[in-house]
Amino acid sequence: MIGAGLAQHGVGGATDLPIPFIYAMVGASWALTISFAVLALAWKEPRFQGTWAVGDPPRRRPWLAVVGLLLTAWLLLALYGGPTDSSNGGVQAFYIFVWVGLVPLALLAGHVWRDLSPWRTLTGRGRWAYPERLGYWPAAAGLFAFVWLGAASDDPGSVEAVRTWVAIYVAAMLAGGVAFGPRWFDRADPFDVYSAIVARMSPTVRDGRLSRNPLRGLTTLPVAPGLVAVLAVLLGSTAYDSFSASSFWQAKSLSGWQHTATLLGFCVIVGTLFVAAAMATGGVTREQRRAMPGQPAHSLVPIVIGYIFAHYLTYLTEKGQAAFFALLDPLGRGWTPLGEPDVAYFLTEHTSLLAALKVTFVVAGHVLAVIAAHDRALVLLPRSHRLTGQLAMLVLMVAYTFTGLYLLFSV
């Protein structure tokens, strides 16, 4: 589990989800099937492709760059200067705010991470052109390294392990930024790439206006090698995190490499199934079929967001309060500038609301994914295969939904 050494995160088990399991599963399946049927009958022309473009990225806002430097300095002070146990505010912020908090931040404010990034601020334009053949693969590797640390390593809450990981990450970002400039962060910084992907669904656009439909922003997600791998790591690692918290998995005594192999297996399976479903269509050339997996990859983004909220909701809202108070005392000196910490456990105490929210996040994410995939299919597939060419993807979406809900109930 992400940061399991700190505390159990908020993925509720059967007692936390009072909605009958079979009702949730059947309801989710019907929601996806009916959505697809309606789309197939009433949605015969693409509506999102090319109707809204982000354009060139705006210039970074200097005041946010300063804020980013100050926040980073404070977090590093807490991480490296604070206590060496689970009370370390830097470790808590690393797992809670940097990882989970990144998602609502990007949804509400867009790709503000780009402005906050201290590594972009400290590096220049770069000396060489970024090798485009690498695409997003460095970011995929970085994301896997992070989720491995938080979910499959021997001691996810180890302060020394987090310190080592952060030191390597900082060195890699600074070296890459100096060598390749801003393009390095667009393709290789795991958190920058993650933020940019989620921000495609933000209603906030570059000039401060609101987009009529955030799904249009998904169509502007740049397709490059490794994009499916990035999304597979995000989705597969969250599924593994739920699975690893189950009583079945906790009862087993497994070695570190077995945990690592299982995490990798989840990511590979998610990615392989998506590639197979995307390519399972007729009426396209061999070259078109090879390019097919990347073209609808943006449809996985709503699923990733839904799973993150469903899986880490209480982790963010409740453990996040404790992390905030810990950061107010970065050196562990007993400082309480806002008084004694008083953490509210509202969602944990209202299990029916928590259950409804989690199921809603999962189902809504998949419904939006079906809409996005269908709209892109109308562009990619020949007219005679527009319906049959989507059946494999629909089956996969239903399978993803069943798996996601099962893992929510199985803890």
N, C-alpha and C positions, 0 to 999 in steps of 0.2 A: 504493500500500500504506500501511496505517496506520503513520505514522512511518517511512516508508521511508528518510528521510534519516539516521535513527539507525543502523539495521542491518536486514538482512533478517530478517523474522519467520519463525516456524517452520512454514510451510506446505510440507510436503514434496512433491517431485515424484515422477516415476515411480520413480526410484532409491530414494526414501525409503519407497515403498509397495510392498513386494515381493508383496503379495497380487495375483494375476492380475486385471486390470481387469474382464474379462468375468465372472469369478466374483463379484466384488463387486456388479456391476450386476444380474446375474440373481438373486443371493441377496437383494438389497434389494427387488427387484420382487416376488419370491415372498413375502417377509416381509410386505409391505404387502397383497398380494392375499389371502393366507391369513388375515391378521388381519381384513380386512374381511369375508371369507366367514364366519369364525367369529362375528364380531360380528353379522352379519346374521341368522344362524341361531339363535344362543344368547342374544343381548342384545336383547330385544324391548321392555324398559321402561327408562326413564332411571334411573340409579343415583346420579348425582352432583348433580343439580339440586336445590338447596334443602335438601340434607342436612347442609351445614356452612356456616356463615356466619362471616365475620371479625368483623362487628359494628363499632361505632364504634372509631376508632383510639384506642389508649391514650395517656395523657399521655406526653410525651417524657421520657426519663430524663436528669436534669441532668448526671450524671457523664459520660454519653456525649456530651452537648452540649459539655462542657468538652474532652473528648478530640478532638471534631471541630474545635473552634477551634484547639487546639494543632497538630493534624496539618495543618490548612489553613495556619496561619501558617508552619509549617516548609516546606511545599511551595512556598508563595509566596516564601519567603526563598530557596530553592534556585532557583526559576524566574527571579526578578528580580535576585538577587544573585550567582548562579553564573556560570560561564563561558558564552560565547556560541557554543560549538560543541556537537557531539553528546554531549559528556561532561556536559552540564547535567543534574543529577539531577531537576530539576523537570519538564523536558520528558519524560524517560524515565518518570517516575511518572505524568505526565498521560496518556500513551498506554497504559501497561501496567497500572498499578494502578487509576486512575480508570475507564478504559474496560473493560479485560478483567477485572481483578480484581473489579469490581463484581458480576459474574455469580456466581462461587462464593460471594462474601460474602452475597449475597441468598438464594442457595439454602440455605446453611448456617444463617444467622442471621435470615432474614426481612428485612423492610424496615427494617434497622438504619440505612440511609442517612438515614431520616427523623430519627433521633436525632442522627446525626453532623452533619447539614447545618448549616454555620455561618450560612447565609443565613436559615434559619428562626430561629436563635438571635438574630440581630441585628435582625430585623424584628418587628413586632407583629401585631396582629389585623387590620390593614388598615383603610382608610377607606371602600372601596366594595365591593360584591359583585362577584365575578368574573363576567364575561359568559359564561354557560354555553354560548351558541351557538358560542363559540370552541373549546370542548372541548379536545382534545389537540393542536390544530393548532400552537400555539406550541412545544410539545415536539417535534413532528415537524420543524418548521423548525430548531429548535436542534440536534436530532440530525443532520439533514442537513448543517448548517453544520459540525458536528464531523467527520463522516465525509468531507466534502469537504476539510477542512483536512488530514486524515491520509491521504487516499487519492487525491485528484484535484488538489490544489493544486500549484503549480510546485515548491515545496520543503517537503514535509511536516515535515521535521526542523528547519526554520528556527526558531531560538530567538525571534527578533523576531516571527515570525508567530504562534507560540504565545502569546507575551506579549500581543500585541494581541488575539487571540481570547479569552484568559482575562479581560483587562480589560473587554472588551465584555460577556462573559458575567456577570461579577461585577456590573457596573453594572446590567444588565438584571434580574438576580435580586433585587438590593437594591431597585431601584425598583418592581418588580412586587410584592415582598413588602410593602413599605410601603403600596402602593396597595390590594392585594387580599388580603393576609394569607396564611394557610396554604393556601388554595385555589389560589393562584398556583403554589405548588410542586407541588401534587397534579396539576396539569394542564399547567403551562408549563415547569418545570425539566426539561431533557432527561435529566439523570442521575437525578433524583428519580423521574421517571416510569418510566424504564428499570428502576430498582431495584424499584419497586413492582410492575411487571409480572412480573419474574422471581420476586420473593418470593411470588407467588401459588402457586408450585410448591414452596415451602419446607415441610418437615414441621413447622416451628416455628410455633405460633400465638401469639396475643397474650398468653395467660396462661402460656406456657412449656410447655404440654402438646404432645404430638406428635399430628399428624393421622394417622388411619389410612391415608388415601390422598391424597397431595398433589394429584392431579388434581381433587379436589373444590374445592380452593382456586382453581383456574382459573375455575370457574363464577362466582366472586364478583368477577371483574374488571369494574369499572364500564364500561359501554358508553356512549361519548360521541362526538360528531363528532371525526374525526381519529384514532381508535384504529387503524383499518386502515392509515392512512398511517404511524403510528409503527412498526407491525410491518413494514410494507413497506420502510421505510427501514432498519431493523435487518437484515432478511433480504437485501434487495437490495444493500446496501452491503457485506455480508460476501461475497456472491457476486461483486460487482465487485472486491473486494480480492483474491480468489483469481484472477480472470480477469486483472487488471492485472499479476499477478506471472508470468503465463505467458510463455514464450519468444516466442509469437506476438505478444502485445501489446507486450512489451519491445522487439521488433525494429522497431516502428513509431515514426516521429518525428511526434508529434502535438502540437498546441497545447493550452494550458490549457483553452480552451473546449470542445475535443473530449473531453478527459478528463471535464470537468464534465457535458457532455451525455450521455456514456456512463454515468456513475454515475447520473444522473437517470433515464436510460432503464431501467437495471436495476431501480431502485426502482419506477418507474411500471409496468413490466411485471409485477413480482411482485404489486403491489397490484391492478392491473386484472384479471389472471387470477384472483386470489382472489375479487374482487367478482363476476366473471362466473360462476365455479363456484358460489358461494354462492347466486346468484340463479337458477341453472339448475334450477328445479323447478316442478312444477305444483301445483295445488290450493291456491294462496295468493292473497290479494287483492293489488292493486297496492300498497297501503300496507305490507302485510307483506313484499312482495318488496323494496321500497325499504329496509326496516329489516333485511333478511336479512343483508347482509354484516357488520354489526357484531355480530350475535348469536353466530356461531361464530368470531369473530376470535380468541378465546382459544386456539383449537386451533393457531394459528401459534406460540404461545409455546414449546412443546417443540422445534419445528424451529429457532427462533432460538437457543435454548440449545444444542442439539446442534451447530449450525453454529459457534457461537462457540467451543465446546470443541474441535471438530475442527480449526478453522482457526487458532486462536491458542494451542493447547496448549503447544507448545514456546516460543512467544513469552512466555507468562506464566511458565512454570516455569524457563526458562533466562535469557532476557533480563531477567526479573524479578529474578533474583539480582544481576545487574549494576546494575539500577536501585536496588536496596536499598543496595548499597555506595556508589553515587553519592550517595544521599540522606544517608548518614552524613558526607559532606563537602559540605554545601550550598553553600559559597562557593568550592569548588574550590581549597582551600589545601593539598591533599595529606594530609588527615587520614585515618588508618586506625585508628580505635578498636578494631576487631575483628581487626586484622592485615591483611596483604595479601589482597586479594580472591581468592577461589578458586572460580570458577564451575564447577559440575558439569553436564555435558551428557549426562545419563543417557539421556533419550529419543532424542536425536539419535544416540547410539551404539547404540541397540537399535531398529533400524528395523522389525523385525517387530512388536514390541510397539506401536510408534508407529502403524503402519499399522492394526493390529487395533483400537486405541483410536479412531482417527479414523473408521473405517468404522462401528464400533459406535455412536459418538455420533450420526452422521448417521442411521443406520437406526433406532436407538432413539427419536430425536426424532420421526421420521416415524410410527413405530408408535403412539407416545403421542398424536400429533396425530390419527391416524385414530380412535383410541378416543374422544378428547375430542370430535371432530367428530360421530361417530356418536351419542354420548350426547346431544349438544345437538340433533341432527336429530330424535331421537325426541320431543323436546319441541316443536320448531318445525313439523315437517311433519305434514300430515294422514296418517292411517294408510295410506291407499291409495297414498301417494307416499313412504313412509319409505325404501324401498329404491331406487327409480329416482331419487329426488331427491338421492341421495348419490353417484351414479355420476360426475358431473362432478367432484366434490371428490376422489373416489378417483383419477381420471385425473390431476388436478392434483398430488396428493400423489406419485404415481409420477413425474411429470415433474420435480417439485422434487427428488426423490431422485436421479434420473438426473443432473440438472444439478449437484447438490451433489457427488456422487461424481466426475463427470467433471472438475469444476474441481479437486478434490483431486489427481487424477492428471495434470492437464494442465500443472501448473507446471513 
